[in-house]
Amino acid sequence: MNKLEVFTGNANPELGKEICRELGKNLGALTVSRFSEGEIRVKIGDNVRGKDVFLIQPTSPPVNENMMELLVMLDAFKRASAGRITAVIPYYGYARQDRKDQPRVPISAKLMANLLTVAGADRILTMDLHAGQIQGFFDIPLDHLFAANVFVEYIEKLKLKDLVIVSPDVGGIKTARAYAKRLGAGLAIVDKRRISPEKAEVMNILGEVEGRDAVLVDDLIATGGSLLEAAQVLKKNGVKKICAAVVHGVLSGNAIKDIESSIIEELIITDTIPLTDERKHPKITVLSVAPLLAEAVKRIHQEESISCLFD
Ligand code: R5P
């Protein structure tokens, strides 16, 4: 492990420290600050020639600042002759712009992949991508972890009654099915449909939910709109208790206030994105993915398989 070095940018230093604690290593010396005009200034404090560098930086809000920091850091490590650089991006921003879903729009998720590669990333370690196909936007090795294990253990302890796992949209069926299987629970899907451009959306529930406790599962919560709408329709359909398990707590706009006043009893997220003090709330539980990321870092460094982490 002596060639392994872990560094972190400013996006989630706590997660970086936790990963290092798990690995029994100190964080590498790295200064990431700003010049007076706001440009990013990076200085690596250690000799990294030939080292196996893991650079932790989710591209969470402020996404442009964090992405730019990551690119500048990668450039610094490349020019400092690091042996191999793995960009550890627990939350991959810009992921929702992953296809041309209307004319004259960018595919920003691909652009980010290009930028990361050009800047110097040799591999990527990421978690619960918004769309699995984003892996193919990279022509370098990418390891894609899932936080499901962390959530399943926690949900089991909640002792929910006659549990049903619910996907808030059809795109999340595969994930919801995996949770349902692991938890021996039922499966339901919220099917949103716009009847016509003028007529509002209708929501149907596919699956048995009446009289049951439900856990909504999703990859990310931003404004909370999708989750709260789904929760309301579940309530209308006779669900008793509603919790939500969401990997990436982006929590933008009025999300916290809206969750506070919502029928969702508990929102469980992970620490892929830091939860700042002003956004902490008794309804929000944060589970750490640091042990999972640390194990993946160790295995990648030792050139061992990481597929056992998906079991
Ligand atoms: C949608 O496909 C995603 O999985 C999330 O459900 C969605 O992006 C969350 O956004 P918001 O919280 O703003 O509804």
py3Dmol code that shows the C-alpha trace and the ligand (Angstrom):
import py3Dmol

protein = """\
ATOM      1  CA  MET A   1       0.000   0.000   0.000  1.00  0.00           C
ATOM      2  CA  ASN A   2       3.030   2.316   0.157  1.00  0.00           C
ATOM      3  CA  LYS A   3       2.520   3.535  -3.402  1.00  0.00           C
ATOM      4  CA  LEU A   4      -1.143   4.391  -2.691  1.00  0.00           C
ATOM      5  CA  GLU A   5      -1.868   8.073  -2.064  1.00  0.00           C
ATOM      6  CA  VAL A   6      -5.274   9.633  -1.398  1.00  0.00           C
ATOM      7  CA  PHE A   7      -5.988  13.318  -1.964  1.00  0.00           C
ATOM      8  CA  THR A   8      -9.143  15.388  -1.776  1.00  0.00           C
ATOM      9  CA  GLY A   9     -10.346  18.650  -3.251  1.00  0.00           C
ATOM     10  CA  ASN A  10     -12.769  21.008  -1.545  1.00  0.00           C
ATOM     11  CA  ALA A  11     -16.025  19.334  -2.634  1.00  0.00           C
ATOM     12  CA  ASN A  12     -16.218  16.781   0.199  1.00  0.00           C
ATOM     13  CA  PRO A  13     -13.079  16.769   2.381  1.00  0.00           C
ATOM     14  CA  GLU A  14     -14.907  14.962   5.215  1.00  0.00           C
ATOM     15  CA  LEU A  15     -15.550  11.983   2.939  1.00  0.00           C
ATOM     16  CA  GLY A  16     -11.867  12.069   1.912  1.00  0.00           C
ATOM     17  CA  LYS A  17     -10.806  11.959   5.580  1.00  0.00           C
ATOM     18  CA  GLU A  18     -13.245   9.103   6.307  1.00  0.00           C
ATOM     19  CA  ILE A  19     -11.912   7.075   3.371  1.00  0.00           C
ATOM     20  CA  CYS A  20      -8.360   7.610   4.640  1.00  0.00           C
ATOM     21  CA  ARG A  21      -9.395   6.590   8.181  1.00  0.00           C
ATOM     22  CA  GLU A  22     -10.804   3.367   6.730  1.00  0.00           C
ATOM     23  CA  LEU A  23      -7.580   2.771   4.807  1.00  0.00           C
ATOM     24  CA  GLY A  24      -5.387   3.623   7.801  1.00  0.00           C
ATOM     25  CA  LYS A  25      -3.606   6.293   5.776  1.00  0.00           C
ATOM     26  CA  ASN A  26      -3.103  10.035   6.058  1.00  0.00           C
ATOM     27  CA  LEU A  27      -4.578  12.307   3.417  1.00  0.00           C
ATOM     28  CA  GLY A  28      -1.962  13.506   0.955  1.00  0.00           C
ATOM     29  CA  ALA A  29      -0.818  17.131   1.180  1.00  0.00           C
ATOM     30  CA  LEU A  30      -2.672  19.230  -1.384  1.00  0.00           C
ATOM     31  CA  THR A  31      -3.580  22.910  -1.382  1.00  0.00           C
ATOM     32  CA  VAL A  32      -6.565  23.906  -3.489  1.00  0.00           C
ATOM     33  CA  SER A  33      -7.264  27.602  -3.106  1.00  0.00           C
ATOM     34  CA  ARG A  34      -8.149  30.587  -5.282  1.00  0.00           C
ATOM     35  CA  PHE A  35      -6.102  33.364  -6.828  1.00  0.00           C
ATOM     36  CA  SER A  36      -7.488  36.840  -6.083  1.00  0.00           C
ATOM     37  CA  GLU A  37      -9.529  36.892  -9.300  1.00  0.00           C
ATOM     38  CA  GLY A  38     -11.118  33.503  -8.503  1.00  0.00           C
ATOM     39  CA  GLU A  39      -8.984  31.210 -10.649  1.00  0.00           C
ATOM     40  CA  ILE A  40      -8.118  27.872  -9.056  1.00  0.00           C
ATOM     41  CA  ARG A  41      -4.681  27.437  -7.544  1.00  0.00           C
ATOM     42  CA  VAL A  42      -3.409  23.930  -6.862  1.00  0.00           C
ATOM     43  CA  LYS A  43      -0.170  22.845  -5.191  1.00  0.00           C
ATOM     44  CA  ILE A  44       0.687  19.238  -4.390  1.00  0.00           C
ATOM     45  CA  GLY A  45       2.722  19.053  -1.191  1.00  0.00           C
ATOM     46  CA  ASP A  46       4.260  15.587  -1.675  1.00  0.00           C
ATOM     47  CA  ASN A  47       6.348  13.900  -4.322  1.00  0.00           C
ATOM     48  CA  VAL A  48       3.862  11.764  -6.299  1.00  0.00           C
ATOM     49  CA  ARG A  49       6.176  10.403  -9.012  1.00  0.00           C
ATOM     50  CA  GLY A  50       5.095   6.872  -9.861  1.00  0.00           C
ATOM     51  CA  LYS A  51       2.391   6.873  -7.129  1.00  0.00           C
ATOM     52  CA  ASP A  52      -1.072   5.323  -7.426  1.00  0.00           C
ATOM     53  CA  VAL A  53      -3.107   8.475  -6.801  1.00  0.00           C
ATOM     54  CA  PHE A  54      -6.795   8.475  -5.804  1.00  0.00           C
ATOM     55  CA  LEU A  55      -8.309  11.931  -6.019  1.00  0.00           C
ATOM     56  CA  ILE A  56     -11.662  12.358  -4.259  1.00  0.00           C
ATOM     57  CA  GLN A  57     -14.013  15.000  -5.597  1.00  0.00           C
ATOM     58  CA  PRO A  58     -17.761  14.628  -6.174  1.00  0.00           C
ATOM     59  CA  THR A  59     -18.953  17.084  -8.818  1.00  0.00           C
ATOM     60  CA  SER A  60     -21.791  18.256  -6.617  1.00  0.00           C
ATOM     61  CA  PRO A  61     -23.016  21.862  -6.227  1.00  0.00           C
ATOM     62  CA  PRO A  62     -21.363  24.263  -6.772  1.00  0.00           C
ATOM     63  CA  VAL A  63     -20.918  21.874  -9.689  1.00  0.00           C
ATOM     64  CA  ASN A  64     -18.944  24.160 -12.006  1.00  0.00           C
ATOM     65  CA  GLU A  65     -16.476  25.113  -9.256  1.00  0.00           C
ATOM     66  CA  ASN A  66     -16.043  21.503  -8.164  1.00  0.00           C
ATOM     67  CA  MET A  67     -15.661  20.166 -11.700  1.00  0.00           C
ATOM     68  CA  MET A  68     -13.104  22.854 -12.565  1.00  0.00           C
ATOM     69  CA  GLU A  69     -11.180  22.109  -9.354  1.00  0.00           C
ATOM     70  CA  LEU A  70     -11.105  18.444 -10.294  1.00  0.00           C
ATOM     71  CA  LEU A  71      -9.793  19.212 -13.790  1.00  0.00           C
ATOM     72  CA  VAL A  72      -7.047  21.508 -12.493  1.00  0.00           C
ATOM     73  CA  MET A  73      -6.058  18.955  -9.822  1.00  0.00           C
ATOM     74  CA  LEU A  74      -5.866  16.197 -12.433  1.00  0.00           C
ATOM     75  CA  ASP A  75      -3.614  18.377 -14.553  1.00  0.00           C
ATOM     76  CA  ALA A  76      -1.348  19.013 -11.571  1.00  0.00           C
ATOM     77  CA  PHE A  77      -1.016  15.270 -10.789  1.00  0.00           C
ATOM     78  CA  LYS A  78      -0.412  14.400 -14.427  1.00  0.00           C
ATOM     79  CA  ARG A  79       2.365  16.985 -14.688  1.00  0.00           C
ATOM     80  CA  ALA A  80       3.819  15.811 -11.365  1.00  0.00           C
ATOM     81  CA  SER A  81       4.334  12.359 -12.989  1.00  0.00           C
ATOM     82  CA  ALA A  82       1.858  10.382 -10.864  1.00  0.00           C
ATOM     83  CA  GLY A  83       1.991   6.727 -11.954  1.00  0.00           C
ATOM     84  CA  ARG A  84      -1.780   6.372 -12.251  1.00  0.00           C
ATOM     85  CA  ILE A  85      -4.581   8.787 -11.361  1.00  0.00           C
ATOM     86  CA  THR A  86      -8.040   7.577 -10.372  1.00  0.00           C
ATOM     87  CA  ALA A  87     -10.683  10.289 -10.167  1.00  0.00           C
ATOM     88  CA  VAL A  88     -13.014   9.184  -7.358  1.00  0.00           C
ATOM     89  CA  ILE A  89     -16.292  10.916  -8.192  1.00  0.00           C
ATOM     90  CA  PRO A  90     -18.883   9.606  -5.709  1.00  0.00           C
ATOM     91  CA  TYR A  91     -21.524  11.878  -7.274  1.00  0.00           C
ATOM     92  CA  TYR A  92     -21.185  12.543 -11.002  1.00  0.00           C
ATOM     93  CA  GLY A  93     -22.760  15.918 -11.820  1.00  0.00           C
ATOM     94  CA  TYR A  94     -24.241  16.859 -15.212  1.00  0.00           C
ATOM     95  CA  ALA A  95     -25.358  13.222 -15.458  1.00  0.00           C
ATOM     96  CA  ARG A  96     -28.970  14.097 -16.236  1.00  0.00           C
ATOM     97  CA  GLN A  97     -27.936  15.681 -19.542  1.00  0.00           C
ATOM     98  CA  ASP A  98     -27.006  12.309 -20.979  1.00  0.00           C
ATOM     99  CA  ARG A  99     -28.757  12.395 -24.364  1.00  0.00           C
ATOM    100  CA  LYS A 100     -30.325  14.766 -26.868  1.00  0.00           C
ATOM    101  CA  ASP A 101     -33.884  14.584 -25.595  1.00  0.00           C
ATOM    102  CA  GLN A 102     -34.814  17.656 -27.656  1.00  0.00           C
ATOM    103  CA  PRO A 103     -33.200  19.470 -30.585  1.00  0.00           C
ATOM    104  CA  ARG A 104     -30.169  21.714 -30.118  1.00  0.00           C
ATOM    105  CA  VAL A 105     -29.142  20.663 -26.594  1.00  0.00           C
ATOM    106  CA  PRO A 106     -25.747  19.419 -25.367  1.00  0.00           C
ATOM    107  CA  ILE A 107     -24.845  16.001 -24.007  1.00  0.00           C
ATOM    108  CA  SER A 108     -23.074  17.464 -21.016  1.00  0.00           C
ATOM    109  CA  ALA A 109     -22.439  14.109 -19.318  1.00  0.00           C
ATOM    110  CA  LYS A 110     -20.274  13.151 -22.312  1.00  0.00           C
ATOM    111  CA  LEU A 111     -18.526  16.523 -22.370  1.00  0.00           C
ATOM    112  CA  MET A 112     -17.574  16.063 -18.685  1.00  0.00           C
ATOM    113  CA  ALA A 113     -16.199  12.602 -19.490  1.00  0.00           C
ATOM    114  CA  ASN A 114     -14.070  14.076 -22.296  1.00  0.00           C
ATOM    115  CA  LEU A 115     -12.773  16.860 -20.057  1.00  0.00           C
ATOM    116  CA  LEU A 116     -11.840  14.460 -17.251  1.00  0.00           C
ATOM    117  CA  THR A 117      -9.941  12.198 -19.615  1.00  0.00           C
ATOM    118  CA  VAL A 118      -8.087  15.035 -21.323  1.00  0.00           C
ATOM    119  CA  ALA A 119      -7.186  16.552 -17.940  1.00  0.00           C
ATOM    120  CA  GLY A 120      -5.389  13.353 -16.939  1.00  0.00           C
ATOM    121  CA  ALA A 121      -7.718  10.806 -15.302  1.00  0.00           C
ATOM    122  CA  ASP A 122      -6.526   7.243 -15.979  1.00  0.00           C
ATOM    123  CA  ARG A 123      -9.560   5.654 -14.344  1.00  0.00           C
ATOM    124  CA  ILE A 124     -12.822   6.624 -12.712  1.00  0.00           C
ATOM    125  CA  LEU A 125     -14.424   5.309  -9.532  1.00  0.00           C
ATOM    126  CA  THR A 126     -18.009   6.451  -9.173  1.00  0.00           C
ATOM    127  CA  MET A 127     -21.284   5.508  -7.544  1.00  0.00           C
ATOM    128  CA  ASP A 128     -24.937   5.215  -8.579  1.00  0.00           C
ATOM    129  CA  LEU A 129     -24.678   7.057 -11.878  1.00  0.00           C
ATOM    130  CA  HIS A 130     -27.948   8.610 -12.995  1.00  0.00           C
ATOM    131  CA  ALA A 131     -27.793   6.356 -16.054  1.00  0.00           C
ATOM    132  CA  GLY A 132     -25.564   3.292 -16.256  1.00  0.00           C
ATOM    133  CA  GLN A 133     -24.803   4.041 -19.912  1.00  0.00           C
ATOM    134  CA  ILE A 134     -22.644   7.011 -18.846  1.00  0.00           C
ATOM    135  CA  GLN A 135     -19.924   4.390 -18.243  1.00  0.00           C
ATOM    136  CA  GLY A 136     -19.639   4.157 -22.001  1.00  0.00           C
ATOM    137  CA  PHE A 137     -18.902   7.879 -22.305  1.00  0.00           C
ATOM    138  CA  PHE A 138     -15.437   7.076 -20.966  1.00  0.00           C
ATOM    139  CA  ASP A 139     -12.736   5.273 -22.948  1.00  0.00           C
ATOM    140  CA  ILE A 140     -10.788   4.624 -19.749  1.00  0.00           C
ATOM    141  CA  PRO A 141     -11.647   2.002 -17.103  1.00  0.00           C
ATOM    142  CA  LEU A 142     -14.550   2.944 -14.858  1.00  0.00           C
ATOM    143  CA  ASP A 143     -15.760   1.178 -11.728  1.00  0.00           C
ATOM    144  CA  HIS A 144     -19.391   1.784 -10.862  1.00  0.00           C
ATOM    145  CA  LEU A 145     -20.383   1.112  -7.248  1.00  0.00           C
ATOM    146  CA  PHE A 146     -23.872   0.973  -5.731  1.00  0.00           C
ATOM    147  CA  ALA A 147     -24.894   2.201  -2.305  1.00  0.00           C
ATOM    148  CA  ALA A 148     -27.651  -0.449  -2.129  1.00  0.00           C
ATOM    149  CA  ASN A 149     -25.842  -2.574   0.492  1.00  0.00           C
ATOM    150  CA  VAL A 150     -25.533   0.394   2.808  1.00  0.00           C
ATOM    151  CA  PHE A 151     -29.256   1.198   2.458  1.00  0.00           C
ATOM    152  CA  VAL A 152     -30.509  -2.386   2.691  1.00  0.00           C
ATOM    153  CA  GLU A 153     -28.825  -2.912   6.064  1.00  0.00           C
ATOM    154  CA  TYR A 154     -30.394   0.278   7.389  1.00  0.00           C
ATOM    155  CA  ILE A 155     -33.882  -0.351   5.969  1.00  0.00           C
ATOM    156  CA  GLU A 156     -33.928  -3.838   7.516  1.00  0.00           C
ATOM    157  CA  LYS A 157     -33.426  -2.250  10.936  1.00  0.00           C
ATOM    158  CA  LEU A 158     -36.446   0.031  10.452  1.00  0.00           C
ATOM    159  CA  LYS A 159     -38.722  -3.029  10.812  1.00  0.00           C
ATOM    160  CA  LEU A 160     -41.283  -1.613   8.383  1.00  0.00           C
ATOM    161  CA  LYS A 161     -44.553  -3.511   8.051  1.00  0.00           C
ATOM    162  CA  ASP A 162     -45.478  -5.330   4.853  1.00  0.00           C
ATOM    163  CA  LEU A 163     -42.815  -3.344   3.003  1.00  0.00           C
ATOM    164  CA  VAL A 164     -43.115  -2.274  -0.618  1.00  0.00           C
ATOM    165  CA  ILE A 165     -40.219  -0.672  -2.511  1.00  0.00           C
ATOM    166  CA  VAL A 166     -41.373   2.035  -4.872  1.00  0.00           C
ATOM    167  CA  SER A 167     -39.624   3.585  -7.870  1.00  0.00           C
ATOM    168  CA  PRO A 168     -40.808   7.181  -8.406  1.00  0.00           C
ATOM    169  CA  ASP A 169     -40.488   6.740 -12.194  1.00  0.00           C
ATOM    170  CA  VAL A 170     -40.263   3.964 -14.764  1.00  0.00           C
ATOM    171  CA  GLY A 171     -36.547   4.627 -15.272  1.00  0.00           C
ATOM    172  CA  GLY A 172     -35.790   3.419 -11.749  1.00  0.00           C
ATOM    173  CA  ILE A 173     -37.477   0.009 -12.002  1.00  0.00           C
ATOM    174  CA  LYS A 174     -34.256  -1.990 -12.149  1.00  0.00           C
ATOM    175  CA  THR A 175     -32.851  -0.407  -8.987  1.00  0.00           C
ATOM    176  CA  ALA A 176     -36.174  -0.723  -7.129  1.00  0.00           C
ATOM    177  CA  ARG A 177     -36.430  -4.386  -8.135  1.00  0.00           C
ATOM    178  CA  ALA A 178     -32.941  -5.061  -6.772  1.00  0.00           C
ATOM    179  CA  TYR A 179     -33.870  -3.482  -3.411  1.00  0.00           C
ATOM    180  CA  ALA A 180     -37.182  -5.375  -3.272  1.00  0.00           C
ATOM    181  CA  LYS A 181     -35.408  -8.668  -3.936  1.00  0.00           C
ATOM    182  CA  ARG A 182     -32.781  -8.057  -1.271  1.00  0.00           C
ATOM    183  CA  LEU A 183     -35.386  -7.005   1.307  1.00  0.00           C
ATOM    184  CA  GLY A 184     -37.966  -9.654   0.411  1.00  0.00           C
ATOM    185  CA  ALA A 185     -40.410  -6.773  -0.181  1.00  0.00           C
ATOM    186  CA  GLY A 186     -43.082  -5.967  -2.751  1.00  0.00           C
ATOM    187  CA  LEU A 187     -42.365  -3.754  -5.776  1.00  0.00           C
ATOM    188  CA  ALA A 188     -44.366  -0.810  -7.143  1.00  0.00           C
ATOM    189  CA  ILE A 189     -43.754   1.896  -9.730  1.00  0.00           C
ATOM    190  CA  VAL A 190     -45.181   5.370 -10.056  1.00  0.00           C
ATOM    191  CA  ASP A 191     -46.121   5.788 -13.692  1.00  0.00           C
ATOM    192  CA  LYS A 192     -46.250   9.477 -14.622  1.00  0.00           C
ATOM    193  CA  ARG A 193     -48.053  10.370 -17.811  1.00  0.00           C
ATOM    194  CA  ARG A 194     -48.814  13.653 -19.530  1.00  0.00           C
ATOM    195  CA  ILE A 195     -52.111  13.060 -21.332  1.00  0.00           C
ATOM    196  CA  SER A 196     -51.446  15.870 -23.835  1.00  0.00           C
ATOM    197  CA  PRO A 197     -49.286  19.024 -23.898  1.00  0.00           C
ATOM    198  CA  GLU A 198     -52.246  20.926 -22.410  1.00  0.00           C
ATOM    199  CA  LYS A 199     -53.423  18.364 -19.889  1.00  0.00           C
ATOM    200  CA  ALA A 200     -51.675  17.837 -16.554  1.00  0.00           C
ATOM    201  CA  GLU A 201     -49.786  14.700 -15.626  1.00  0.00           C
ATOM    202  CA  VAL A 202     -51.614  11.759 -14.158  1.00  0.00           C
ATOM    203  CA  MET A 203     -49.945   9.312 -11.855  1.00  0.00           C
ATOM    204  CA  ASN A 204     -50.802   5.658 -11.697  1.00  0.00           C
ATOM    205  CA  ILE A 205     -49.329   3.157  -9.318  1.00  0.00           C
ATOM    206  CA  LEU A 206     -48.308  -0.166 -10.780  1.00  0.00           C
ATOM    207  CA  GLY A 207     -48.238  -2.681  -7.926  1.00  0.00           C
ATOM    208  CA  GLU A 208     -49.964  -3.347  -4.588  1.00  0.00           C
ATOM    209  CA  VAL A 209     -49.415  -0.566  -2.055  1.00  0.00           C
ATOM    210  CA  GLU A 210     -52.593  -0.208  -0.010  1.00  0.00           C
ATOM    211  CA  GLY A 211     -52.154  -0.667   3.747  1.00  0.00           C
ATOM    212  CA  ARG A 212     -48.385  -1.204   3.402  1.00  0.00           C
ATOM    213  CA  ASP A 213     -45.271   0.736   4.461  1.00  0.00           C
ATOM    214  CA  ALA A 214     -43.297   2.074   1.503  1.00  0.00           C
ATOM    215  CA  VAL A 215     -39.714   3.076   0.792  1.00  0.00           C
ATOM    216  CA  LEU A 216     -39.201   5.204  -2.304  1.00  0.00           C
ATOM    217  CA  VAL A 217     -35.767   4.620  -3.859  1.00  0.00           C
ATOM    218  CA  ASP A 218     -33.994   6.958  -6.256  1.00  0.00           C
ATOM    219  CA  ASP A 219     -30.494   7.912  -7.352  1.00  0.00           C
ATOM    220  CA  LEU A 220     -30.762  11.590  -6.480  1.00  0.00           C
ATOM    221  CA  ILE A 221     -32.951  14.187  -4.881  1.00  0.00           C
ATOM    222  CA  ALA A 222     -32.545  17.746  -6.184  1.00  0.00           C
ATOM    223  CA  THR A 223     -35.644  19.935  -5.675  1.00  0.00           C
ATOM    224  CA  GLY A 224     -37.485  16.952  -4.232  1.00  0.00           C
ATOM    225  CA  GLY A 225     -40.338  17.439  -6.726  1.00  0.00           C
ATOM    226  CA  SER A 226     -40.279  13.881  -8.101  1.00  0.00           C
ATOM    227  CA  LEU A 227     -40.134  12.268  -4.667  1.00  0.00           C
ATOM    228  CA  LEU A 228     -42.804  14.422  -3.057  1.00  0.00           C
ATOM    229  CA  GLU A 229     -45.239  13.951  -5.937  1.00  0.00           C
ATOM    230  CA  ALA A 230     -44.702  10.207  -5.733  1.00  0.00           C
ATOM    231  CA  ALA A 231     -45.207  10.277  -1.957  1.00  0.00           C
ATOM    232  CA  GLN A 232     -48.508  12.111  -2.346  1.00  0.00           C
ATOM    233  CA  VAL A 233     -49.839   9.630  -4.843  1.00  0.00           C
ATOM    234  CA  LEU A 234     -48.784   6.769  -2.562  1.00  0.00           C
ATOM    235  CA  LYS A 235     -50.661   8.362   0.331  1.00  0.00           C
ATOM    236  CA  LYS A 236     -53.767   8.718  -1.850  1.00  0.00           C
ATOM    237  CA  ASN A 237     -53.468   5.022  -2.614  1.00  0.00           C
ATOM    238  CA  GLY A 238     -53.556   4.043   1.060  1.00  0.00           C
ATOM    239  CA  VAL A 239     -49.873   3.640   1.952  1.00  0.00           C
ATOM    240  CA  LYS A 240     -49.319   3.833   5.731  1.00  0.00           C
ATOM    241  CA  LYS A 241     -45.744   4.984   6.329  1.00  0.00           C
ATOM    242  CA  ILE A 242     -43.508   6.523   3.647  1.00  0.00           C
ATOM    243  CA  CYS A 243     -39.708   6.756   3.806  1.00  0.00           C
ATOM    244  CA  ALA A 244     -37.244   7.498   1.008  1.00  0.00           C
ATOM    245  CA  ALA A 245     -33.760   6.137   0.331  1.00  0.00           C
ATOM    246  CA  VAL A 246     -31.848   8.324  -2.102  1.00  0.00           C
ATOM    247  CA  VAL A 247     -28.134   7.991  -2.796  1.00  0.00           C
ATOM    248  CA  HIS A 248     -27.184  11.566  -3.656  1.00  0.00           C
ATOM    249  CA  GLY A 249     -28.657  14.362  -1.537  1.00  0.00           C
ATOM    250  CA  VAL A 250     -28.271  17.307  -3.906  1.00  0.00           C
ATOM    251  CA  LEU A 251     -31.137  19.017  -2.020  1.00  0.00           C
ATOM    252  CA  SER A 252     -31.396  22.201  -4.059  1.00  0.00           C
ATOM    253  CA  GLY A 253     -33.991  25.003  -4.001  1.00  0.00           C
ATOM    254  CA  ASN A 254     -36.636  24.549  -1.290  1.00  0.00           C
ATOM    255  CA  ALA A 255     -36.022  20.811  -0.926  1.00  0.00           C
ATOM    256  CA  ILE A 256     -35.393  20.847   2.831  1.00  0.00           C
ATOM    257  CA  LYS A 257     -38.491  22.953   3.635  1.00  0.00           C
ATOM    258  CA  ASP A 258     -40.625  20.855   1.328  1.00  0.00           C
ATOM    259  CA  ILE A 259     -39.436  17.617   2.919  1.00  0.00           C
ATOM    260  CA  GLU A 260     -40.059  19.068   6.354  1.00  0.00           C
ATOM    261  CA  SER A 261     -43.721  19.734   5.554  1.00  0.00           C
ATOM    262  CA  SER A 262     -44.172  16.541   3.535  1.00  0.00           C
ATOM    263  CA  ILE A 263     -45.659  13.168   4.412  1.00  0.00           C
ATOM    264  CA  ILE A 264     -42.237  11.549   4.000  1.00  0.00           C
ATOM    265  CA  GLU A 265     -41.309  10.434   7.517  1.00  0.00           C
ATOM    266  CA  GLU A 266     -37.604   9.858   6.912  1.00  0.00           C
ATOM    267  CA  LEU A 267     -35.264  10.689   4.068  1.00  0.00           C
ATOM    268  CA  ILE A 268     -32.164   8.512   4.071  1.00  0.00           C
ATOM    269  CA  ILE A 269     -29.248   9.759   1.968  1.00  0.00           C
ATOM    270  CA  THR A 270     -25.509   9.053   1.827  1.00  0.00           C
ATOM    271  CA  ASP A 271     -22.473  11.272   2.290  1.00  0.00           C
ATOM    272  CA  THR A 272     -21.464  11.303  -1.402  1.00  0.00           C
ATOM    273  CA  ILE A 273     -22.410  14.998  -1.134  1.00  0.00           C
ATOM    274  CA  PRO A 274     -21.734  16.831   2.141  1.00  0.00           C
ATOM    275  CA  LEU A 275     -24.822  17.874   4.100  1.00  0.00           C
ATOM    276  CA  THR A 276     -24.007  21.380   5.325  1.00  0.00           C
ATOM    277  CA  ASP A 277     -25.117  22.318   8.864  1.00  0.00           C
ATOM    278  CA  GLU A 278     -27.876  24.649   7.651  1.00  0.00           C
ATOM    279  CA  ARG A 279     -29.393  21.782   5.625  1.00  0.00           C
ATOM    280  CA  LYS A 280     -29.333  19.210   8.436  1.00  0.00           C
ATOM    281  CA  HIS A 281     -32.818  18.192   9.542  1.00  0.00           C
ATOM    282  CA  PRO A 282     -34.207  15.587  11.978  1.00  0.00           C
ATOM    283  CA  LYS A 283     -36.045  13.923   9.084  1.00  0.00           C
ATOM    284  CA  ILE A 284     -32.769  13.394   7.194  1.00  0.00           C
ATOM    285  CA  THR A 285     -30.472  10.467   8.034  1.00  0.00           C
ATOM    286  CA  VAL A 286     -27.022  10.277   6.434  1.00  0.00           C
ATOM    287  CA  LEU A 287     -25.327   6.911   5.890  1.00  0.00           C
ATOM    288  CA  SER A 288     -21.631   6.798   5.049  1.00  0.00           C
ATOM    289  CA  VAL A 289     -20.321   5.230   1.874  1.00  0.00           C
ATOM    290  CA  ALA A 290     -16.711   5.774   3.002  1.00  0.00           C
ATOM    291  CA  PRO A 291     -16.126   2.094   3.973  1.00  0.00           C
ATOM    292  CA  LEU A 292     -17.402   0.966   0.566  1.00  0.00           C
ATOM    293  CA  LEU A 293     -15.270   3.489  -1.335  1.00  0.00           C
ATOM    294  CA  ALA A 294     -12.218   2.675   0.807  1.00  0.00           C
ATOM    295  CA  GLU A 295     -12.592  -1.038   0.081  1.00  0.00           C
ATOM    296  CA  ALA A 296     -12.876  -0.286  -3.648  1.00  0.00           C
ATOM    297  CA  VAL A 297      -9.786   1.961  -3.524  1.00  0.00           C
ATOM    298  CA  LYS A 298      -7.822  -0.784  -1.750  1.00  0.00           C
ATOM    299  CA  ARG A 299      -8.920  -3.440  -4.217  1.00  0.00           C
ATOM    300  CA  ILE A 300      -8.213  -1.285  -7.293  1.00  0.00           C
ATOM    301  CA  HIS A 301      -4.759  -0.511  -5.902  1.00  0.00           C
ATOM    302  CA  GLN A 302      -4.044  -4.171  -5.238  1.00  0.00           C
ATOM    303  CA  GLU A 303      -5.480  -5.130  -8.634  1.00  0.00           C
ATOM    304  CA  GLU A 304      -8.164  -7.305  -7.069  1.00  0.00           C
ATOM    305  CA  SER A 305     -11.692  -7.764  -8.316  1.00  0.00           C
ATOM    306  CA  ILE A 306     -14.262  -5.367  -6.879  1.00  0.00           C
ATOM    307  CA  SER A 307     -17.302  -7.280  -8.102  1.00  0.00           C
ATOM    308  CA  CYS A 308     -17.713  -8.856  -4.622  1.00  0.00           C
ATOM    309  CA  LEU A 309     -18.722  -5.390  -3.412  1.00  0.00           C
ATOM    310  CA  PHE A 310     -21.885  -5.688  -5.475  1.00  0.00           C
ATOM    311  CA  ASP A 311     -23.036  -8.939  -3.793  1.00  0.00           C
TER     312      ASP A 311
END
"""
ligand_1 = """\
14
R5P
C -34.965 11.385 -12.389
O -34.864 10.658 -13.362
C -34.048 11.262 -11.209
O -33.840 9.931 -10.869
C -34.593 12.025 -10.008
O -35.839 11.460 -9.652
C -34.785 13.469 -10.294
O -33.782 13.955 -11.116
C -34.787 14.234 -9.007
O -34.957 15.596 -9.252
P -35.944 16.458 -8.353
O -35.651 16.125 -6.914
O -35.648 17.883 -8.702
O -37.346 16.069 -8.714
"""
view = py3Dmol.view(width=600, height=400)
view.addModel(protein, "pdb")
view.setStyle({"model": 0}, {"cartoon": {"style": "trace"}})
view.addModel(ligand_1, "xyz")
view.setStyle({"model": 1}, {"stick": {}})
view.zoomTo()
view.show()
